[in-house]
Amino acid sequence: MPSQKPQSHAPIAATLAAVVLSWGLAFGGAYVADAVWGVDAWDHHVPVSAVIVLASVVSLAVVCLWRRSALASASLAMLGWFPLLLLNCFWVLGEPLTRASHVSDHMPPLGSPAWDTGISIAILFGVSVPVARAVVRRRLGGPIRFLAVVAAAIALGLLAASLRRLPNPSPHGYIATVPVVAMLRGDADTFAGPGFSVKAGWGEKPWCLVSSGGNPDYPVIFPTCKGLLIRHGAGDLWFIQDREKVIGIRAASGGAAVETTIYPDEVAASLGPPRSWIGLAAAGGAGALLVLGLGEAARRRTRGWRGARAGVHDGSGWITFKGGDAPLHVPAAGGLPKGRILVDAACRTAHYREMGCPAGEEARVAPGTLRQMQNACDARSRGLAAFALLLAALSVAPLVASAYHGLL
């Protein structure tokens, strides 16, 4: 009994090791991305989901070298990343394109990095790890496969929908695609829009004043009018941009234009998901289908042994059977260990000393019993299905948020 105790705790230890390793790789990737691309790396250069998917796959590969049987529980446990990724994508798409300068910031919305603390991560994985172990102990391979197929189908469906928006810019790149209607070449230049104006101000240093009838007490000041770009977006939206910042104006006739915070939802028809999100969904959906195919192939091979004859191998190629059947010599069994063995039912006795098979074919033999083979196949299939579910779920999270915000 003492020798079996470590074995019983090994899958739990492997699951926890995979989760902790994925944490380390994910946050290590975040620091590297920030160092290379800056603070915007998470959202605009390196999608969060891509970092998490890569960290999860590498963690599973490392842990499965130690304990292959932990693939199912570790994959299901790492689904704890899904709500964090989904909330992060909601936050990315909820970030304003422009922020009104006279409006103070409030508490960050749910899903922003301010909420992604160690406590929230610990809570999510504190739930996902025991749930994953309970699901694996109940051997719920069928429901796991069903969820994996559904997740892969959703990923591919949203991917197809996103391809229609492929030519559209992402929220981060939208303003750069808005047509420029005027560029001020000097401080003497002015521009008058519907309900707002842009002109140089007076003082010791040159500066540029953007005044609007709706907010007369809150003019926007730029260092200079030179090089200022005036962009006209969809409907009544205008953007005024220099090298450092951009402001949004909701214009209207009658002097009611106001500087305002503009959100991606207001121009969703002109936007599309970031291309990196689309590529991640394509890779994750295709990878999930491939992994599910490997599991189905394993089950099909196991079903091919249902009519096999069960015998006992003596270690030298001779196989004995119960029920008084004559012993058979199968050359292919020579390299297998002693003990129970399965013999392909398609091969029948051609001679009392040899195994008869069709010309050009060899007898198929496999060590163990049919029940052992089916249990091993079920465990392998369950692990592959859980891994496919993880791939599909994490890779589709960005497009789920995109669909909610009307970007598909």
N, C-alpha and C positions, 0 to 999 in steps of 0.2 A: 504493500500500500504506500509506503513513503516514496517509492520510486515513481509512482504515478501522479503525485501531487504537482510537481513542476509541469508535467505534461498537461494537466487540466487547466493550469493558469497560463500556459504559453500563448494561446490565441488572444487572451485578454491583454497580456503584456505586449504582444505584437500589434494589436489594434491601437493601444495607447501610444506605442512607439511611432506608428505611422502618423497618428494625429499630431503628436508633438513635433515630429520631423517636418510635417507639412507646414506647421506654424513657423518653424525656424526658416525654412526655405522661402516661404511667402514674404515674411517680413524682411528677410535678407534681400530678396529681390526688390522689395520696395525701396530699401536704402540705396541699392545700386541704381535703380531707375531715377531716384531723386538726385543722386550725385551726377548722373550723366545728363539728364534732361531737365532737371529742376523740379519745382513743386508741382507743375502740371503733368508730370510724367504719368501718374496713376491713371488719369482720365483721358489724356489726349495723345500720348505716344505709346504707352504700354497699358492696355486694358487690364483692369483688376482681375477679371475672370481668367484671362490668359495666364497671368502669374499664378493664380490659385490652381488652375487645371494642371499646369506644368509641375507645380510643387506637389500636387496630389499624386500625379502619375509617377514622378520620381520617388516619392515616399513609398508608394505601394510596391514599386519595383524593388527597392532596397529591402523592405520588410519581408516581401514574399521570398526573397532569397534565403531568409532565415526561417520563416514559417509560412509555407504556401497556403496552408489551410485557413490563414487569417485574411485572405483576400476579400471574402464576402463581408465579414464584420468590419474590417477596416474601411472598405469602400462605402458601406452604409453609414459608418460613423462620420466619415468626412463629408457627408451631406449636410453636416452642421454649417459648412461654409455657405450653403445656398441662400439662406435668409440674409446673411451679411452682404453677399454679392448683389442680391436683388435690391436691398435697401440702398446700397452704394450707387447702383445704376439709376435708381429713382432720384437720388440726390444729384447725380451728374446732370441728368436731363432737367432737373428742377432749378439748376443754377441760372440766374438771369443773364441774358445777353448783355444788358446794360443795367446799371444800378443808379437810381436817382441819387444825386450828390447830397440832397438835403434830407434824405431819409436815413435814420440811424439803423444799424444792423440789430436784429433781434436774435433770439436763441436760434441756433442752427437747426434746420429741419431734421426730422427723424430720417436716418439713413446717411447723414453726413459723417465725415471722419470723426467729428467730435463725439459721436455716439459709439464708434467702434473701439471701445475700451477693452482692456483685458477682462473686466468683469463680464461684459456681454458675451465675449467669446467663450469664457469659461462656462457660462450658463448654457449656451447653445450646445457645446460639446459635452457638457455634463449630462445633458438630456440625450444627445444623439448616440453616445457610446453605449449606455445600457440598453437603449432601444434596439440598436444594431445587434447587440449580443442576444437579446431576447428573440429577435426575428430569426437569426441564424440557428439558435437552439431549437426553434419550432420547425425548422427546415421548410420555410415558406418560399420555396424556389419558384412555384408558379406565379404567385402575386408579384414577386420581384421582377420576373421576366415580363409580366404584363405591364408593370409600371415603366420598365425600361423601354419597351416598345412604344408606349404612349409618349414618353418623354422624347424619344427619338423622332416620332412622328410630328410632335409639336415643334421640335427644333427644325425639321426639314420644312414644315408648313410655314413657319415664320420666316425661314430663310427664303423660300419662294416669294413670299410677300415683300420681303426687304429688297429683292432684286429690282423691283419696279422703282424703288427710290435710290438705286445705286448712283445715278447721275447727280442727285441732290447733295448739297453740302451737309455736313454734320453741324450741330449747334455751335461747336467751337469755331468752325470755319465759315459760318453763315455771313457775318458782317462783311468779310472780305469779298463776297460775291454780290453784294448789293450794289446796283449801278451808282456810279458817281455822277451827280448832276452839276457839280461845281467844285472847283478847287481855287481857294484864295491864294494868290501869288504874292501878296504883300499886305502890310498892315493897313494900307489905304483901301483895299478891296472890302466890299460888303456883300451880304446876301440877305435877301428878304424872302422868307417862306410863309406859308399860310399860318399866320398867328405867331410867328417868331422872327427874330432877326439876328444877324451875326455882323458885328462891326468892331472896330478898334476902340479901346477905351482911352481915357486920359490919366496920366500919372507920370511919375518919375521914370518908370520903366514901361516898355511897350507891353500891352496885354490885349486880350481879345474877349469881348463880352457877348455871350449868347443870352438874349433876353426873350421871354415869352409872356404873352398876355395872361396866361393862366397862373403863372407863378412870378409876378412882378417883384416880389421881395426876395426871390432866390435865383438871381442870375448865375449862370455858369461862366467861370473865367478860365480861359486858356492863356498860356504864356504869350502867345503871339498868334495873329491871324495867318501868318505866312505858312503855306503848306497845308492848311486846314481843308479836309475833305468833307463835302456835304453829300450824303447818300440818301436816296429815296427808296424805302423798302415797300413792302406790300401795304396797300390801303393808305392809312394816314400816318404811317411810321416813318420817321426820319432819323438819320444817324449823323452825328457830327464827330469827326475823328481827327486826332493828331497822332504823333508817334507814341505818345504815352497813354492816352486814354480815349474812350469813346463814350458819348452820351446818347441817350435815346429821347426823342421828342414825339409826342403824340399830337400831331398838328390838327388844326381845325380853323375854319373861317370864323371871322368875328372876334379874333383876339383871344381865343380860349385854349391855345396850344400850351402844353405843359411838358416840362422835363419829367420823364417817368421811368420806372423800372420795367423793362421789357423781358418777358419770359419766352422760352422756346415754344411753349404751347400756342402762343399768339401767331406764330408763323410756321406752325407744324406742317402745313401743306407744302411748304417750300423746303422742308428739311428731310433728311434721311438718317438712319443710324450711322455711327462711325463705321468706316469700312473694316476696321479691325474687329468690330463686333460681328459683322457679317461673316468675315473669314473664320472667326472662332466658332460660330454656330455651324458653319459648313464642315469644319474639321471635326467638331464634337459629334454632330449628327452622323457623319459618315463613319467615324470611329466607333460609335455606339452600335451601329448596324453591323459593322465588321465583327465586333466582339460577340454580339448576339449570334451571328452566323457561325462563329467558332463553337459556341455552346451548343447550337442545334446540330452541328456536324458531329460533335462528341456524343450527343444523345442518339443520333442515327446509327453511329458505329456500335453503340451498346445494344440497341434494338436488334442489330444483326446477329447477336449472340443468343437470342432468346431460345432458339431451338438447339443449342449446342449440347453435347453429351458431357456429363460431369463424371470425372474419374479421379484416380490417384496416381501420381507420377512417382516412379521409384528413383529418379535421378539419372537414369541411363537411356531414356527414350521410351521405356515400356510403361504403358498405362493400363491399369486394371479398372473394371467397372463393376458396380453392384448388379445384382439380379442374375448372375450367372453368365453374363456376356464374356466372350473370350477376350483375353488381354490383347492389346495392340501395340505395335512398335511404330512410333511416329518420329522420324528423324528430326523434325523441326523442334521437338520437345527436348532434345538432348541438352541444350544449354540452359534449360529452366531448372529451378530448384525442386527438391522433393516436396510432395504435398499435393493438395487438391489442384485440379487442372480442368480446363474446358477445352473440348475438341469440337471443331466446326462440324455441324450436323450434315453439311453437304458432302462430306467425305465418309464413305461407307467401307465396310470390310470387303476387300478384294481377295484377301488371303488371310489365313488365320494368324500369320506372323507380321503382316504389313498393313499399312493404312492405304486404302484405295481412294484416289482423287482423280478428277478429270485430267486428261493429258495436258502437260504444261503447267499445272497448278500444284501448289503445295498445301498441305493441311495447315489450317489455322489453329493455333493453340494459344491459350492464355492462362497464366497462373491464377489460382484462387477459384472462388465460386461465382455464380451469376449474381447472387445477392451482393457480394463484395464489389463486383464490377459495377453494379447499378448504384450502390452507395457512393463509390468513388466518382462515378459520372455525375450523380446528382450534386455532390459537393463542388465539383469543378464547374458544372453548369450554373450553380447558384452563385459562385464567386464571379464568374464571367458576367452574369446578368447584373449583379450589384455594381460591378465596375462599369458596365455599359450605362446603367442608370446614373451613376456619378458623372460620367462624361457628358451625357445628354443634358442633365439638369444644370450643371455648372456652366456649360457653354451656351445654353439657351436663355439664361437669366437676363443678359443685356437686351435681347430682343423682346422678352416679355415686358420689360420696362419701356422699351421703344414703342411697342404696340399700345400700351396704356397711355402714353403721351401723344399718340396719333402720328408717329413717325413711320408707320408701315402702311 
